[in-house]
Amino acid sequence: MTLPELQKQALQLPIGDRWKLVQTLLESLQWETRSVVKKGNLSRLRGVAKSTNKLSDEEIAEDYITYLTDKYQ
């Protein structure tokens, strides 16, 4: 069956059945889209937390102390 034939038949259905058809199609699209989006997001985020700066433990501690001092003033 071609898409135009399917569309023609769908338009001949009672309105309640057309709403059910729309809901079923939307749910299937949402399900498939979620799978694609989840996989895509993870691959785009790979390596985002990598740091090119090599800080010493002392520098990290100083930065954290500065952060807390600024936050709670």
C-alpha positions as semicolon CSV with decimal commas, in nm:
position;residue;x (nm);y (nm);z (nm)
1;M;0,000;0,000;0,000
2;T;0,135;0,344;-0,089
3;L;0,133;0,648;0,135
4;P;-0,139;0,829;-0,065
5;E;-0,360;0,519;-0,045
6;L;-0,304;0,494;0,328
7;Q;-0,382;0,862;0,375
8;K;-0,703;0,831;0,174
9;Q;-0,817;0,534;0,382
10;A;-0,723;0,703;0,709
11;L;-0,933;1,009;0,619
12;Q;-1,234;0,783;0,568
13;L;-1,215;0,653;0,927
14;P;-1,446;0,790;1,196
15;I;-1,293;1,077;1,391
16;G;-1,238;0,868;1,703
17;D;-1,042;0,610;1,510
18;R;-0,837;0,883;1,343
19;W;-0,744;1,026;1,684
20;K;-0,636;0,680;1,799
21;L;-0,430;0,642;1,483
22;V;-0,265;0,981;1,540
23;Q;-0,187;0,892;1,901
24;T;-0,037;0,558;1,799
25;L;0,179;0,721;1,532
26;L;0,298;0,995;1,769
27;E;0,390;0,744;2,037
28;S;0,590;0,540;1,789
29;L;0,772;0,852;1,668
30;Q;0,846;0,964;2,024
31;W;0,981;0,620;2,113
32;E;1,209;0,607;1,810
33;T;1,320;0,969;1,855
34;R;1,412;0,918;2,221
35;S;1,641;0,631;2,130
36;V;1,820;0,836;1,866
37;V;1,848;1,146;2,085
38;K;1,987;0,957;2,384
39;K;2,257;0,792;2,175
40;G;2,339;1,119;2,000
41;N;2,370;1,317;2,323
42;L;2,614;1,073;2,475
43;S;2,842;1,069;2,176
44;R;2,847;1,449;2,159
45;L;2,934;1,477;2,529
46;R;3,223;1,233;2,516
47;G;3,537;1,408;2,642
48;V;3,358;1,722;2,759
49;A;3,490;1,686;3,114
50;K;3,850;1,642;3,009
51;S;4,080;1,912;3,132
52;T;4,381;2,029;2,941
53;N;4,511;2,212;3,248
54;K;4,726;2,003;3,477
55;L;4,676;2,157;3,819
56;S;4,857;2,046;4,128
57;D;4,666;1,933;4,435
58;E;4,761;2,261;4,605
59;E;4,621;2,468;4,317
60;I;4,298;2,269;4,321
61;A;4,267;2,319;4,697
62;E;4,334;2,694;4,664
63;D;4,074;2,726;4,388
64;Y;3,820;2,542;4,600
65;I;3,890;2,758;4,904
66;T;3,852;3,070;4,689
67;Y;3,526;2,937;4,550
68;L;3,386;2,866;4,898
69;T;3,504;3,201;5,032
70;D;3,334;3,387;4,748
71;K;3,021;3,178;4,777
72;Y;2,965;3,233;5,149
73;Q;3,058;3,601;5,181
